[in-house]
Amino acid sequence: MKKIFLTLFFAAITLGIAAQNGTAIIESNSVALYPDDSGESFSINVAGLVIGFGKSSPSESEGAIQSTPFARVNRHNKPAIDIAPNFEFGFNYLLTPDYSIYPKGTREFLNLHTGKSIHFGTNVINVKASLNRSNTLGITSGLTLVWRDYAFSDRNMTVTKENDMLVPVQIDGNFKKTKLSTFTLRVPLLLTISEPRSKIGVGFGGYVDFVTGSHTKYKFPKNKERGDYYVNPVQFGFQARIRYKSMGMFANYGLSDMFQQEKAPATKPLTIGFGFGF
């Protein structure tokens, strides 16, 4: 992951230097990459398809230049596709866990400390495609990196896999926090409706999560154990957003269970939070 960030960082520096010097970065018979006269943006021309990178231009509805980095794809005056970063921050819930597969008297070990059950998401790429010329209707998709913490309300308990089931384990000590964490690649698909004059918009649709890793951790002293913990590797759900300008709130509701069937309590995840760059 660090190598990817470093590669993107040095690529950005290279593009910035080239733009300031006003020289073509790549030029061939069918492909050209070059800065504009201002030196503040650059364009790629691929067989007549122009992709421009830089600051978004002012519009009549906004009256100011947006500072959010973007890429715009436009050909023959068709609706544009904007590529811009966004960030999400919220809190996770596990709804009504069902312990019916466990022996009677098993403790309800998936009770969460909501204030410490943090959700953070940031997109690798976020594509916004306008469906009409007035830009009131569109589709948003892309690829988002999502980190989710599920902090247990009992700080002296963690979970482990035993006899093909997820079970609680008591740990000795006075710990600050104990949690189950997951790392996910998310692909959303949202229909967006916006009103340019009021700068208010809503979006609703679905998402698919591909869980690439999970672990338990408690501290202090810190102890971290990696494993799948019967977390469903592929999950899907419903997502809704409401925004003003580029800020807003969101809610994600899991339509599939958090854990594999018959391996852990049946429960669906819910996340509520706010974001930037919507």
N, C-alpha and C positions, 0 to 999 in steps of 0.2 A: 504493500500500500504506500509506503514512504517513497519507493522508487517511482510510482505513478505520479505522486504529487510533485516530486522533484522534476520529472520529465516535463509535466505541464508548466511548472514554474519557469524553467529555462526556455521552453518554447515561447511562453508569453514575453519573456525578456527579448528574445530574438526578434519576434514580430514587432515589438515596440521600437527597437533600435532601427529596424528596417523602415518602419513607418516614419520615424523622425528624419531619416536620411533621404526619404522620398525615392527610394530605389525599389525596383521589382524584386520580389523574393523568389518567385518561380515564374518562368515564362517558357512556353512551348507552343506548338501549333494549335493545340486544343485547350490548354490549361494555362491560366495566368493568375498570379497572386501579386497584388500591388497595392500601395497606399493611395489614398486620395490626396488632393492638393492641400488640404488642411493638415495632413499628417496625424489626425486624431482617429482615423479609422482605416480599414483596408478591405479589399474585395477579392473574391475568388470568382473567376469566370471559367466555367467548365462547359464548353460547347454551347455557349449562349446562355447558360443558366448562371445568374449572378447571385453570389452569397456575400452580403456585406456584414462586417463586424465593426462595432464601435458603440458610440452613445446613440440611444434612440432619438429620433428627430421630434421636434415639437409638433403637437397636433392642436387643432382648433379647440378641442374639448378640454385639453389640459393646459395649454398656454405656457408650458415650460419644458425644458429639456430634462428627460429622465436620466438619472445617473446609473441605472442598473445596466450591467453589461448584457448584450444581447446579440443574437445573430438572426438575420432576416433573410428568408428565401422568397424570391418573388420572380415570376416569369409571366410576361405578357399581361401585366396588370391583374393577375389572379390574386385571390386572398393570400395574405402573407402568413408565414410560419415564423413565430418568434421563439428563440431558445434563450431562456433566462434562468438564473439560479433562484432557489427558494430554500427556506429553512422552517422546520417545524419543532415546536417544543410543547410537550403536554404531559398528562398523567395517565397511567394505565390502571385498568380495573379488570378483575376476573369475575364474571357474573354468575351468581348462584351455583357454585361448584356442587356437583352431585356425587356423593360418596357411597352410593348404593352398592358398588362392586366391592366395597371393603367390609371387613367384619364389623358387626355392631359395636359401637363404642369408640371407633377410630376417630381420633381428633380431627377437627376441620383445619388442616394444616395449610390451606391455600388462602387464608385470610391475609389481606395485604395492608401495609402501611402506605396509604395512597400518596401522601406527601413526598415519599422517597421512591415511589414507583414511577420513574421518569421515562419519558419517550423523547427521543431526539431523531430527527430525520433531515437529510439534505440530499438534493438531487445531483446525480451525475449529469443528467441531461433532462431538460423539461421542455417539451415541445407544445406550443400553443398554436393551433391552426384556426383561423377565422373561417366561418362557413358562409358569411355574407359580407357584402362590401361596407355595411355600417358597423361591422365589428361588434355586434350585439350578441351573436351566437357563435360558439366555437367548441372545439374539442381540445382537451389537455391530456397528454400522456408523457411517457418518459421512463426514467429509471432512477429510483430513490434508494439511498442507503438509510436503513432504519436500525437504531439501537434501542432496545426496550429492557428496562429493569422492572422486575416484580419483587419488591422488598416485602419480606414476611413481617407480619405484625409481632410475631414472637421472635425476638432477636436471639434467643438461645436455641433456635431450631433451624435445620437446613433439610434438604431432601436428597434422596439417593435412589438408585435402582436396586431392588431386591425382589427375588422370586418373580421376575418379569412384571413388576409393578413399581410405580413411583410411591415411595413411602417417606414419612418424616423421620428425622434423626435428631435426638436431643444432643446438644453440644454444651460442654461445661465452660463457663466464663460469663463475662459481662460485655457483650459485643455491641458495637455501635450500629451495625447494620448487617443483615444477612439476606441474600437475594438470589433469584434465578434471573439470568440475563440471556437475551437472544440477539443475534445479528442477522439482518434480513435484507435481501434485495427485493424491492417492491416495484411492481409495474402497475401504475394506476391508469384508468381511462374514465375521464369525466366529461360530461356535457356542461358547458359554462354559458351563463346568460348574464349580460352586463348592460349597464346603462351609462354610456360615455359621459353624459353631462353631470350626473350625480356621482360618478366614479364608484358606484355600488355594483357588486356582482355576486352571483351565487353559482355554485357548482355541485353536481351530484353524479354519482356513478359507482364504479366498483374498483377493486384492486386485487392483485394476486401477489402473495408473499412467497418467496423462496428462502427458507431458513437455512443459512450456511454455517451457523455455529451457535452453541449455547454453553453456558457454564454456571456453576454456583459459586458464590463468594461470600465470605464473612470476614469481618475485621473489627477490632485489632486484637491480636496479631492477624495479618492477612492470610487467608487460605483460599485458594482458587482451584476448583476441580472442573475440568472440561468433560463434556459428554453430551449425548443427544437428549437425555432425560425425557424420552418419549414425546418430545415436542413434534407436532406434525410438520414434516419438512415442506409441505405445500399448503398454504392457507389462502382463503379468499374472503372478501367481505365487502361491505358497503361504506362509501365515504361521502361526506357532505361538507361543503365549505360556504362561508359567507365572508365577503371582504369589503373594505372601504379603501380605495386607492390600492396600495400593494400590501396592506396589512389585513389580517382577518382571523377568524376562528374556524376550527375544523372538528369533526367527529368521525372516528373510524369504528365501525361495528363489525366484528367477525361473524360471518355466516357459517364458518366451519369451526370445529372444536380446536382449542389450543393444543390439546394432547391427543395422542393416538387412542383409539377406542379400546376399552377394556384394560388399559395400561395405567390410567390416571383418572382423577375425577373429571367428569364431563363438564366443561366450562367454556364460555366464549369470551374473547377479549374485547374490551371497549377502551378507546382512547379519546380524550377530550383535551384540546389545547388551542394554541394560537400559532400563527406563522407570519413570515415575511416573504414577499415576492410572489404572492398568489396571483 
